[in-house]
Amino acid sequence: MAAPDPTAKALSRIDQDVVTKLAVDLVSIPSPTGSERELATFLADYMAAGGLEASLQEVGPNRANAVGILRGEGEGPRLMFNGHLDTSITGIEAEDYPMTGPHGAASRAKGFVKDGHVLGCGAYNMKGGVAAMVAAALAVKAAGVRLRGDLVVAAVAGEIEKAPVKGLLRTYEGEAYNGGGVGTRHLLSRGNITDYALVPEPTHMGVLRSRLGLLFVKLTTRGDMVRACFADKGRTAMAKMFDVLSALERDFNPRIARYTQVQEDSVYTPGFSIGAIEAGWPYKPWASPAVCCAYIDFRMPLGHTVLGAERELRGFLDELQARDPDLKVEMEIFLSKASNTTPADSHVYTSCRQHFESLIGPYERCTHPLASYSDDSCIMREQAMEAVVFGPGGLRYRGQGDSRGLGIGGEAVSISDMLNVSRVFAATAVDVCSRTRDVLKIRDQWSDVTA
């Protein structure tokens, strides 16, 4: 009798109800940036109960990564599943309102199921993906599959893109503003680098081997403080900033759109958004303020370095200033991340694509706007890890008009997508970690040195 197929054994251990319940449980534990420890503790215990070697890795006050390891026999490659615990919003309406507007039930840290989705704060980004990857690893363990290489499961703090910055009225500092990959950088700097990685960010089922980099930029313009009773107010700091932002939207956006790249996996389109504008005293609007700041997110093109992207933006601002001698724009970078790509012939990419097609169906190039985004896979590739991003779809919405009938403001992740992602992750892990490094032509530099 032929031995049971190890992939089929692992897949048989993935249960939709288990994945769904785990996602609901994760959503129901609040984990805004800077406060991930409670959720990390829950996941470390959950992975330990499932048979993984689990540990809690302290990242900072009230912050931790949860790490689980399924050991291989040593001669195979190491594969990491990596997903973040922190959420895009806090789930507290008083904190989130300036960005989100009014909350709905699915904006809060209380998970629930409706119409084939798990809903609640962080369900979409990315507790649904974390549930899928953890379930996949525990299925491989439960199936008793013999692995040659280690499977590492990392649920990390601080991926959400935010960074400390000095504003006009207050300084945003402390752990609540310390994101942009701090958990993954901490993880990798302490002996957890792997050959390959799978990241279940919400790609809407796109299998992506590239990610854009980013610059968070603070722009400042200055003018005179002039009271309302003066008819001639000159050109105010706010008026100058409006001119700058209008030029960025009108002229800079089309300029960087020329760097759009179409690959076999996805379309990658650079862009930028204006995230905040700050000036004056809201409680005393008696004069035109002397200082205005704007905060923008620049998603840089593939193949461009952080320095090159900074020079591109500075060059554009220099052009504006050359045409307008009265305009001076100060520019400060307060967060950056490089764009990078995993090779098309990387085994983790080809394996993930193969199992997508065998378990789900033919793959179509991803055109979802979130393909043109950034995440912790950029940090992994900096350490020569070959990373692929593949995660479930869902919804972020506020009301009936943009919720496809769900009608509850907040986040939702597709249960069927979570199940399919978990199945593809498990199958890819069995394939990758059952091979040897020699077969995959992974060569450590040390082994190439001859006496």
N, C-alpha and C positions, 0 to 999 in steps of 0.2 A: 504494500500500500504506500502510495506517495505521501511524503510528509506534508502537513498542512502549509499552505502558502502563508508566510509570516505577515505579509501586508493584509491579506484577508482576515487573519486572526486579530490584528490590531483594529481594523475597521469594524469588526463585529463588536468591539468593546465600546464604541462611541454611541451614546444614547442621547437622542434629542432632548428628552426631559431633563437629563442630568446637565447638559450644556445650558439649557434654558434656566434651570434653577440656579446654577452657578452665576450666570450673568445677572439675574435678579438680586442674588445675595451681594455681588460686588457693587452693583449700583446703590444698594441700600446702606452701604458703609461710606460716609462722606470722605472724600480724599482730595480736597483742593490742593493746589501746589503749596508745598510747605508743611502739609499735614497728612502725609501718606502712611505713617507708621502703623496705624490701626489696621488699615487694609492690607499692608504688607504682612503683618503678623497673622491675619486671617489666612492669607494665601500660603504662607510658609507652613502653617499647621495643616492646611488642606492638602498640600503636596506631600507632606510627611505621612499623612494618613493614607495617601495613595501609593506609598512605597518609595518615593524619591528621597534622596539625601537632601534635606531641606535646611536652610539657614536664613537668618535675618541679618542683612548687612546694613549697619548703621551708616547713614549718609549725613545726618545733621540732627539738630534738636527736633524731635517729633517726625523725623524722616528716615525711611529705610527702604532698601530693596529686598524683595523676596527672591531667593535663588533656590532652585531645585535641580538636582543632577541625577540622571540615569546613567550609571557608569557602563562604558564599553570595555572591551578586552584590551584596548591599548593601541592596536595597530591601525585603527581607522581614523577618519577625520572627526573633528569636533563640530557639532552643529548647535547653534543657539536659537531658541525661540525667545523673542524679546518684545515686550509690550509695556506701555506705561500705565501707571496707576492714577496720576493726577488728572484732573478734569479741566476742560476749557473754561468753565465758569465755576463759581463757588457753590451754586445752588441756593444762595441767600439773595433774595431779590434786592435788598438795600445795597448790596455790593455790586450786583450784576446789572442793575437797571440802566446805567449810562451806556452800556454796550448792547444789551439784549432787549430793552424795553420791558413791558410787563411779563412776569413769569406765568407759565401754565403749570399744570400738574406734573408734566414730564420734564420740568426744569429742576425738580427737587430730588434730593438724594433718597428716594423711595422707589425701588424698582417694582414694576408691575407689567403684566402681559396684556396686550390688546391686538387683535387682528393680525396675528402672525409676527408681532414685534415685541421685543423687550423695551420698555420705556423708562425714562428717568435720567437724572443728571449723570452724564458720562457714559450712557449706554452706547451711544454712537462712537464717541471718541474718548477711550476705546475699550471700555470694559467688556463689550461684546466680543471683541477680538481677543482680549486676554482670556476670557472664558473658553473660547475656541482652542487657543493654543495649549492651555493647561489641560483641558480634556483630552487633547490629542496625545500629549506626553504621558498622561496616566493610562491611556488606552494601550500605548506601546508597552508600558510597564506591566499592565495587567495581562497582556497577551503572552508575556514571557518571551518576547522576541530576543534572539541573541544579537547583540550589537557589537561591532568592533570598535566604534568610536563613541565618545560621550555625547549625550544629549543634555544640553544645559537649558533650563527654563528660567528666564529672568523677568520679573515684574518690577519695573523700576520707577523711582521717584523722578520728578522734575523734568519731564520731556516737554511739557507745554511751553510754547515759545513766549517767554517773558523774561525781563531782565531789570535789575535795579537801574533807576534813572532819576536825576534831579529835575523835578518840575519847578514851575514858577511859584506855586502856592504850597507845595509839599514835596518831600523827597520820598520816592518809592523805594524802600530798602528793606532788607530782611528776607527770610526764607520764603515768604509768600510770593515774592517777586523773583525768586532765583530758579529759573527753569532753563529751557533751551538745551537740555541734554545733560544736566548735572549728575543724574543718577546713572546713566549709561557710562559717562566718563569715569565716575567713581568705580563702577563695576569693572570696566576694562583695565583700569590702572592697578587692579588688585588681583591679577592672575586669572581673569575669566575670559580672555581672548579665545575665539574659536576660528576655525577655518571658514565656516559658512554661517549665515544667519537668515532666519525667516521672521518677518515683522508683520503682524496682522493689523496694521493701520487700516482705517476705512477707505479702501481704494475702490469700493463698489465692484469687487471681484476682478479688478485689473491685476495682472501679474507684472509688477513693475521692477525693472532692474536699474533704474536711475531715479535720482531725486534732485530737485533744484536746491541751490543754496539760498541764503537770505542775508540781508542787512536790515537791522533796525536802526533807523536814522532819526536824529533830532535836528530839526532846522530852526534857526532863530533869525528873526528880522527885528530891526530897531527903528524907532522914530521918536517923536516928541510927545510928551504928555500934554494934551491940550483940552481944556475944559469945554463943556458943551456951549457956553455962552459966547465963545469966540467963533465968528463966522468963518474965518480962514483957519482951518485945522491942519493945513499942509497935507503931506502924504503920510498917513499913519502907519505904524508897525503892522497893524492888521491888514490895511490895504496892500502893503507890500507883500505880505504873506499870501493874500488871496491871488495876487498876480503870479507868484511863484507856483502855487499849487495848480492854478489854471494852466500854466505853461507845462507843468509836469503831466497833467492829464491830457492836454491837447497834443503835445509834441514829443514828450519823452516816452510815453506809453507806446506809440507807433514805432518809435526808434528801436526799443528793445524787443518789440514783437517780431522784428525781422530775424531774431535769433531763435525763433521757434524751431524745434527739431521733431521730426516724425520718425519714430523707430518702429520696429515690428511689434513692440509691446504696448506702446502708448504714444500720445502726442504731448510734448512738453513745451509749455508756453510761458515765458517769463512775464512778470507784471509787477505792479505795485498797488498799494492801497494807502489811503490817508486814514490813519486810525484815530487821531485825536488832534484837536487844536486848542491852544491854551493862551489866554491873555486877560489882563485886567482883574478887577475885583467884581465878581458876580453880585455881591451884596451892596456895591456902591458904584453903579455905572455912570459916574458923573463926568468922566473924561475919557478921551481916547488914550489907551495905555501906550507906554513907551516901548514895551517888549511884547513880541508874539512868538510862540513856539508851535511847531507842528511836528507830529511823530508819524513816520511812514514806514511801511514794510515793503522792501524791495526784494522780490524773488528773482534771483540772478539766473542767467541762462546756463544751460549745461555747458561744460567745458571752460567756463569762466572762473578765474580765481577770485577770492574775496578782494584782493588788492585791485585786480582789474575792474571788478564791478564798482568798487569805491571810486576809482578814477573815472569811470564812465559817468557816474552821477555827478562827481565834482566838475568834470568837464562841461556837462550840460549847465550846471549852475554858473560856471565861469562865463559861458556864452551869454546867459541872461544878464549878468552883471556888466559885461562888456558893452551890451546894447543900452544899458540903463545905468549911468554913472551914479545915480542916487540910490541904487539898490545894492545892499550888502547882505549876503546870506552866510550865516555861520552853520557849519555842518559837523555833527558829532555822531560817530558810530557807537552804539551801546550794546549791540549783539550781532554776531556774525556766525555763519556756518557755510562751509564750502559745498558746492555742487559736485556730484561725482556719479560714477556709473560702474556697475558690475558687468564684466564681459559677457557677450551673448553666448559664448560657449562654456560658461561656468556651469559645473554640474548641478549646483543647487537650483539654478535658473531653469536649465533644461529639464531637470527632474520635476520641478514644480509645474512647469507647463505641461509635461507629459501626463502627470497625474490629474491636472485640471481637466485635460481632454478625455482621459479615460473614465473619470468619475463624474464629470459635470457635462461635458460636451465640447464642441468646437470653440476655440478661443477667438474672440474678436478684439482687435486693437482697442485699448481703452481710450475713450475720448472725454471722460469725466473731468471737470475742472480740477478736482482734487488730485489728479495725477501730477499737476504742476505745483507741487507743494514740497515741504521739507520735513524731515523727521530724524530720529536717532540713527537710522541706517547710514546717514551721511557721516556720522561719527565713527561708526563701525568700519566703513570703508577707509577712513583715515588710518586705521590699524591693519590694513590689508585684508580685512574680512570681506568675503564676497557675500553681499546681502541682497535679498529679494523682499519686496514689500507686497503683500497680498492679504487683503482683508475684506470683511463683509460690507455690504451697503446698508443704507437706512435713510433716515431723515433728520434734518435739523429744521425746526419750523416754529412759528409762533401762533398761528391761527388756522382756521378752517381752510382759508384760501390756498395755503401752501403746504398742507399736510396730507394730501392725497386721501382725504376722508377720515383720517385719524382724529383730527379736530382737537388735539390737546397740545398746547405749546410746550416745546422742549426738544428732547432727543429721543430717537428710536433706532434700534438695530434689528435687521431682519433675522428671524430665527432660522429660516431655511439657509440663508447665507452663512450664519455662524456654523451650522452643521456641516455645510460643504467645505468651509475653510478648515474646520477641525479634521475632516477626512483627508483633505489634500495635505495638510501639515503632517498628519500621522503617516501617510503613505510615503511622503518625501523623506521623513525622518528615517523610516525603515530602510528605504533605498540608499540614502546617503551614508548613514551610520553603519550599514551592513557591509560596506565596501572597505577596502584597504587604501591607505594613502598612496601606495605604489600604483594600484589600479587607476586611481584618480590623478596620478602624476603630481601629487602634492609633495614637494621636496623642501625640507628644511635646509636652510643655508649651511648649517653645521654638517649635514650629511654629505655635502658636496666637497668638503675639504679632505684631501688625501694627504697622507703622511709623506 
